[in-house]
Amino acid sequence: MNKQIKMFRKLNLRLTLLFTTISSIILLTMSFSYLYISERDLKNTSYLSFSAEMNTFIANLEQQNTLTYEWLSKIEQNGKYLIAIYDNGTPLSYTRMARTEEQLAIINEIITYGKDSYHNTTDVMGTSSTHYEFAYTAANKSPYYVSLARIQKGSNTLTSIILYPTNALYQRLQSQRLRFIILNITGILLLFLVSLFFTRRLLRPIKQSQDKQTAFIASASHELRTPLAVILSSLSALRTSDFAMQSQFLNTIESESKRMSNLVNDMLTLARADSQTWSVSMKQEELDTILLENYEAFEPLAIQHNLSLSITLPEDPIPTCYCDKERIAQVLAILISNAISYSKPNGKIKLSLNYMNSTFVVTVADDGIGISNQAKAHIFDRFYREDSSRSKKEHFGLGLCIAKEIIDIHKGKIQVCDTIGGGATFLVILPKL
């Protein structure tokens, strides 16, 4: 049993890892695709916004006759932009005063980098100014958007370099990536837990079926062992017994062999039901006739056990039932045989048939020892017998299980309840198909 539990745990874990891996791949693919598109759109939006502001700035710069310190400071927007302006290659006083050595070094890097780009610039709105925007990473790893502009005013050429530090943008992107990573890790952990829970639920019926199969084999082996032991014991005694005792031992061997044959037949019946190879011949049959035939077949046996067997049939004609006559007769035989076996001497067994609301109800009621409420939940399980008082030697605990399988095939129900005054009542409910 421990080996079986370990096997199901290992299978549960493997299925969980499989489902988690597949789901995680899908989750990560979608997440990173969204992240890529989001970052691309954010960068494009930021760059387009920078380019639009540079168009406005260059147009305003072209119209300025005098570049004052206050105007340039206002344009910088408290450090949002870094502006350097050169007149015929000579930096204006604002550039020398407002820029640090490190910033000037970066600006010189950009001027050197952008010299080859001037040839590719275009006129803006037909003016005499040209400018070019690009992304640039300085030697100190600081990222910028850069606008290089050249404005021709008479014999003077103004060159402006405008830097927009994108550290905040990349910090925002890093923060977004970190959130995505945390969310994905959390999502994968949740997927693992959910997969673990649902694969466990998925495997539960399989495990229960395996447990039932193991219990079935164990119970069958136990039931077969008893008659085999009796047969072997009788054969051993037969060799040394006199002629008068041999007949008794032969009768015992015959009786136990029939008992084993009945058990094997019942097990084969259930095996066919499990493999869904149980053959049924469904026809329109008269249930009252089937019930009456069973009544007549079991009446002598009931009399032999000092029991009263009675039958009640509908007075008015009832429709035929679409069923397998032999299988329904087998169910009734199981129920009547059980009622006879577990009824008290001089007890009463009542058979009845009713039809209402397109449903047939067959009742087999006895006034015997009854069935406890605890046993009612397991009475249709294989090899189940409540206690020694209901453990007759000729009963293996398979009859009611077979009966339920047959009724299930007919899309009906079989139920048990207490008989008023004591005993058990079995109800077979069949739909009119």
N, C-alpha and C positions, 0 to 999 in steps of 0.2 A: 504493500500500500504506500509506504514511504517513497519507493522508487517511482510509483505512478504519480504521486504528488509532485515530486521533483521534475518529472517529465513534463507535466502540465505547466508548472511554474516556468521552466525553461522555454516551453513553447509560447507561453504568454509573453515572456520578455522578448523573445525573438520577433513575434508579430508586432509587439509594441514598438520595437526599434525599427522594424520595416515601415510601419505606418508613419512613425514620427519622421523617419528619414525622407520618405516620399513627400509628406506634407511640408516638411521644413524646406526641401528643395523648391517646392512651389512657392512657399511663403517668401523665401529669400530672393527668388527670381523676380517675383512681383514687387517686393520691397525695394530691391536695388534698381529695378527698372524705373520705379516711381521716383526714387532718390536721384537717379541720373537725370531724368526729365526735369525734376524740380530744380536741381542745381543748374542745369543748362538754362532753363527759363529765367532763373534768378540772376545768373551772370549776364544773360542777354539783356534783361530788363535794366540791370544796373549800367551796363555798357551803353545801351541806347539812351538812357537818361543822361549819362555823362556826355555823350556826343551831342545831344540836343542842347544841353547847357553850354557846351563849347561853341556851338553855332551862334547862340545868343551873345556869348562873351566876345567872340571875334568880331561880330557885327558892331557891338558897342565900342570895342577897342578901336576899330577902324574910324569911328565917328569922333573919337576923342582927339581934341587938338592938344590938350595938355593932360598928362598922366600924373595925377596927384597921389600923394601917399595915402590920403584918406579914401580915395576911390578904389585904389588897389587893395587896401585893407578890407574894405567893404566887400569887394569881389571875393576875397579869400574866405569869407564867412567863418571867421574865428578858427582858422586852421583846417577847414574842410578841404581847401585847395592850397597848393604851394605854387606861387607864381614867380617866374623869373623872366625879365624882359631885357632884351639887348637892342641897342640902337647901333646899326652898322657893326655888330660884333662886340660893342662895348656895353657892359652891364650898366643899367640905370642905377642911380643911388639907392632906390628902393630895394633892388635886388641885393646889393652889397650889404645894406643895413638889416633887411628882414630875414635873410637866409643865413643859416649856420654853415660852418665849414663842411659838415657832413652832408647837408642838403645841397650845397654847391658842388660837392664831389659827385653826388648822384646826378645832378643836372648836367654836369660835364659828360658823365657816362652816356646819358640819354642823347645829348647833342651829337656825340661821336657815333652812337648807334643809329641815329635818325638821319644822318647826312645823306645816306643813299636813298632815303625815302622821299626827299623833297621832289625828286624827279617824277614821282608817281602821284603827287597831290593834284587836286582839281580846284577850279574856281568855284567860289561859293556865291550863288545868286548873281552871277555876273560881275562881282566886285573884283578889286585888285588884290584880294587876300586869298591865301591858300592855307589849308591846315590838314593835319593828318593825325588820327587817333589810333592808339594801339595799347596793348597790355605789355607791361615791362616788369621784370624782377631785378632789383638792384643787386649789386655785389654782396650787400649785407642781408640778402634774402627778403628784403621788404618788397611787397607787391604794390604796383601802381597802375592806374590808368593814366596815360600820357597824351597830351595834345600838343603837337608842334605846329606853330603857325608862323607864316611870313606875310607881313603887311607892307605893301609898297606905298610910301607917301613922298611923292616927288623923288628927290635924290636919296632919301633916307629909306632904309629897310629895317622895320621893326621885327624882331624875332621873339616870339613868346613861347615859353615852356610852362605848361600848366600840369601839375601832378595831383592826382587824386589818390591818396593812400587807400588801398582796399583791404587793409588789415581787418577792419570791422566786418566786411563782407565775408572774408575767409574764416573769421572766427564764428560768424553765424552759420556758415556751411559746416564747420567742424562740430559746432553744437548740434546742428541738425543730424549729422552723421552719428554722433554719440547717442542721441535720442533714438535713432533708428536701430542702432546696435542693441541698446538696452531693451527696446520694444521687441526686437526679433528674438533675443535670448529669452525674454519673458514668454513670448509666444511659443517658442520651441519647448520650453519647460511645461507650459500649459498643454501643448499638444502631446507631450510625453505622458503627462498625468491622465489626460482624457483618453488617449489611446490605451493606456494601461487599464483604465477602468472599463472601457468598452470591449477590449479584447478579452478581458476576464469574464465579462457578461456573455460575450460571444462563445467562449469556450465552456461556460458553465453547463449548457445542455449536453455538450459532447462528453464532458467529465461525468455528468450524472448518468448518461447512457452507458459510459464505460464502467462506472460503478455498479450499475444495475446488471450489466452483462457479467461482470466478475461475480457479483452475488448470485446471479442465476446459475452460473457454472458451478459455484461452490454448493449451492442448495441442491442442484441436480445430482452432483456427485454424492452428496450426503443421502439423498433419497434413493439413489441406485445402489448404494453400498449396503443398505439394510436388507432388501430382498436377495441380493447376491450372497450376503453372509448366510442367510437362511437356507438358500439353495445349496451352497457349498457344505453347510453343516448337515443338511438332510442327505446329500450324496455320500458324505463320509459315514454317516450312521447307517445308510442303506447297505453298505458293503458288509457290515458286521451284524445286521439285524436278521431276525428270523422271517419266515414267509408271511406271518400274520402282521408284522409291523411294516413290511415293505410297502403295502398298499397305502398306509397312512403317510409314509414319507413321500411317496410318489404324488399323493394328493397335495401335500404341502409344496412340493416342487412345482406342480402345475399351477397352483394358486399364486405363488410368488412370481412365476414366469408371466402369468397374465397381468399381474400387477405391474411388472416391469414393462410389459408391452404397452399397457395403457399410459404409463408415464412417458415412454419414448414417443408414442403417438401425440400426446399433448405437447411435448417439447418440439416435435416437428411442426405441429400446427402453429405454434407461436413463432418458430423460425421462419415459416412461410409468411406469416403476417408481418414480421420485421423486415423481410426482404421484399415485401409487397408483391409476392408471387402467389398469393392466395387466390385460387380460382373460385369465382362465384358465378352463379347462373341466375340472373335477375329476370323475373317474370311477374306478371300480375297473378297474385295468389290470394286465396281466401284464408284470412287469419283465423277465423272461427273454426274452419276445418282442421287447420294445423294444430290449434290448441286442443280440439276435441280428440284428435288422433293421439296426442301425447297423454291426454287424460286416460284414454282407454289403455294405452301401453303401460302406464304406471299404476293403474288402479289395483291390479293383483299384488304388486309389490307393497303398496300401501296397506292392503288388507293383511298381508303377511306380517307387517310390522305393527299391526293393531292400530292403524291410523285411518282417519276418515278423510277421503279425498273427494272434494266437490268442485263443480264447475258452474260458472254463470256466464251466459252468452247474451248478446243483445237480442231483444225481441224483434226489433225492426231490422230489415236488411241493411248491411253496411257495404261500403265500396271494397273493391279488392285492393290489396297492398302490393306495391312493386318491391319484391324482395326475393331472396334465395330461400326456397322452402326448406331445403335440407339444413341450411345454416341456422335459420330461425328455430327449426325443430331441435337442433343441437343446443341452442341457448335455453330453450324451455326444458330440455332434458337435464341440463346442468342445474337449473334452478329447482326443478322438482326433486331431483336426486338429492340435492343439498337439504331441501326442506324435509324429506323423509329421513335422512341421516341424523339431523339435529332436532327432530321433534320428540317430545316426550311421549311415553306410551299413552294410547287412547287420545292422542292429540288430533288436531284438525288442520288440514291443508286446503286452502281455497284458491281456485284458479278463476280468473275473470278477464273479460275483454270489454273494452269500451271504445267508442269512437266519438270524438267531438273536435270541432274546430280544425278539421282536416288532419287530425292526429289520432293514431291508434295507441291505446294504452293497455298493455297486458300486465296483469298483477298475479304474483305468486306469493301468498301470505301463509305463514305458519304461526303456531302458538308455542314454539319451542323455547330454547334457552336464550334466544335473542342475540344481538350484537351490540357491544358497548359503543359509545360515541367515539372513543379513541380509535377503535378498530374500524369504524365506518370510513375513516379517511384513507385506510390502507387495504380495505377488503378486496380491491381489484388489483392489488400488486401481486407480482409473481411469487409463488411459494409462501404467501402470507397466510398464517393461521393464528388466530387470536391467542389461544391458550390450549392447554391439554384437553379441556372440555369440548373444544371444537376440532381436535386433531384426530379424526378417525383414520384408521390405518389405510382405508381405501381412498382417501382424499389426500392429494399432494399440494393443494393450495394453488392449482393452475386453472381450475374450472371457471371461476368468475373472471379471471384475467382473459381467458379465451372468449367468454361470453361478451365481455366489453369490446374486444377486438372485432368481433362479428357485428355488434351493434354499431360500432364506429364506422365500419365499412358501409352500413346502411344509412349513414348520416343521422343516426338516432341517438338516444341516451338510455343509460341503465342506471337506476338509482336505488338506494336502500333506505328504509325508514323503519321505525318501530311499529309493530302491530299493537293496536289498542288491546290492553289486557296482557301483553307480553308476547314475545316472538319477534320475527323479522318479516318485513314485506319488501319484495323486490318489484320495481316498476320498470317495464321495458316500453320505451316511448319511441314510436316509429312515425315518420312523416308520410303523408300520402303524396308520393312523387308522381 
